[in-house]
């Protein structure tokens, strides 16, 4: 057993687990009724507007002036990401929040969710049953 493993075990026994996963989440900036978000990597124990490890991008939901050649939808706002750094943090085990996961899927940084085999099949509509 190495020294670092020994110290980690002692800290875990005393309730101070220092090896927690990194969280990728949004932190709010902007003024009243004009939100602007930064996508950050942080320790999940830090408060939402508190200290962070790295800024990974920005999200402006109010800005709908999208250039004509852009494939972004105008009603979804502007998202700017550092995809290489996001991929790095995800590769070392960072956990994105639900909102960040949706943004990353929309920007095609994360693969789209596939339907699981354990999901319930959709019910047929009553109109189809009556027609048959």
Number of C-alpha atoms within 10 A of each C-alpha: 5 7 8 9 10 11 11 16 14 13 14 13 10 9 9 12 12 9 10 12 14 21 22 28 21 24 19 13 13 10 8 6 7 11 15 18 17 19 24 24 24 22 18 16 12 11 11 14 10 10 13 18 12 13 18 20 18 18 22 18 16 15 16 14 11 15 9 8 6 8 9 16 11 16 12 16 15 18 19 13 18 12 15 11 15 22 13 11 19 16 10 10 12 20 18 21 13 11 11 17 18 14 18 19 13 15 16 11 15 15 11 12 7 6 7 7 7 6 7 7 7 6 6 8 8 8 8 8 8 7 6 5
